[in-house]
């Protein structure tokens, strides 16, 4: 069996040297090889190990990123701060719903009146927030209109170039001071 393999390898090497028939000779080498067939689950084990090495199939830890941790922490802090002020925000609504002309808070009319008052207060707060955005939009439009003029754009470009040159000079001073 080994002589048959050696003969097949020599035939293949000869075919490689001649440059003709090397594919057929290589097939004969593999047919002459006496090695046992791989187990049935060989491919599955190799691919499973490759997947484990490369991290395929693992669920990523979404809390591994610092930015997401910071966002979750700030959201929880905001909820905590909101919960501190929540009783003060709800007290007027409860007074209006419970002590008004509609009766006690357990009454359906009282609940409806309280919900209407809460909706009205929310709409008022939303209107105030939109007014702030209108002011900020007007400021942004004014800055954009000013920046669109050629002399302002040239001034901004000159300022940016001056800042780049100053940074470059400062960097060269610091690196020369460190190397000395």
N, C-alpha and C positions, 0 to 999 in steps of 0.2 A: 504494500500500500504506500509506503514512504517512497519507494523507487518510482511508482507511478506518479506521485506528486512532484518529485524532483524532475522527472521527465517532462511533465506538463509545465513546470516553471521554466525549465530550459527552453522549451518550445516557445513559450510566451516571450521570454527575453530575446530569443532569436528573431521572433516576429517584430518585436519592438525595434531591434537593430535594423532590420530590413525595411521597416516602415509599412508593412503590409500584413493584414490578417491578425493584428494584435488583439482585436476584440474577441474573435473566436477563440484564440489561444488563451485569453484570460478566462473565458467561460469554462474552458477545459480545466484550468487550474482550480477554479472553484468547485467543479464537479469532482475533481480528484482529491479534494481536501477531505480527510477522514474525520473531521471534527463532528461532535454530536450536534444535533439540532438544538437551538435554544429552547428553554422552557416556554410553555404557552403564554405565560403572563410576563414574559421578558419585556416586551414593548411597553406594556402598561406600567411596569415598575420603573423603567427608564424615564418615561414621560412624567410619571408622578414625582420622581426625584428631581427632574429638571424643573417642574412647576414649583416644587418646594424651594429650590435654590433661587429661582428667579422671582419668587413671591407671587406667582399667579394663583388665583383662586382664594387668596386671603382677602378678607374684607379690610379695607383701609381704616385706620383709626381716625375718624374725622376730628377728634379733639387733639390730635397730635400737632396741629398747626397753631402757632402762637396767636395769629390774628383771630382765629375762630374762638380761641379761649378768651381773648380780650373782649371780643364782641359779646360772648355769652356772659362774661363777668359784668360788663357794663350794662347789659340788658337786665341782669338780676339786680344790680345796684339801682337802676332806674325803677324797677318794680318795687324794691324796698323803699325808696324815697317816696314813690307814689302812695304806697300803703300807709306811710306816716301821715300824709295829708288827706287821705281818703275820708276819714270820719268828718273832717271839717268841710269837705266838699259835699258830702251826703246829708249833713245835718239840715241845711236849709230845705233840701228836697223832701226830707221826711216831715219837717214841720209844715211845709206847704200841703203835702199830701194828707197828713194825718190831722192837722188842727184847722184845716180850712173849712169852707162851707160844705164840703162834700162828705164829711163824716170821718169815722175812724179809719186807720190805715188798713184794717182788715176788710173793709168794704171794697167791693169791686170798683165802684166809682172813684174811691180814693186812690186805688192802684192806677187806674186810667189817668186820673188827674196828675198823679206823680210822674207817670211815664211821659205825659205831654209836657210837663214842666221840665223834665230832664232832657227831652228832645229839644225843647226851646232853648235851654241853657247851652246844650251842645252846639246847636246851630249858631248861637251868639258867639261862643268861643271860636268856632270855625270861621265866622265872619271876621273876627278880630285877627285871627292868624292869616287869613287871606289878605287883609289890609296891610299887614306887615310885609307879605310877599309882594304886594303891589309896590310898596315903597322900595324894596330891594330891587325889584325889576326895573323901576325907573332909574335907580342909581346905576345899575348894570348897563342899561341902554345909553345913559349919558357917557359912561366911561368908554363903551364900545364906539359911540359916535365920535368921541374925541380921539380915540386911538386910530380910527380909520382915516383921519386927516393926514396928508403926507408929511407935514412938518412935525406932527406929534410922533408918527411912526419913525421918522428919521431920528428924532431925539431919543426915543426908546431904543432904537438900534445902536446909536452912539453910546448910550449909557450901558447897554449890554456888552458892547465891545470893550469899553473902558473897564468894566467889571472883570471881564475875561483877562485883559492885560494885567490888571492889578493882581488878580489871583495867580496868574502865571509868574509874575515877579515875586510875589510873596512865597510861592512854592519853591522857586529857585533859591531865594534867600534862606529858607528853612533847610532845604536839602544841603546847600553849601555850608551852612552853619553846623549841621549834624556831622558832615563828613570831615570837618576840620578838627 
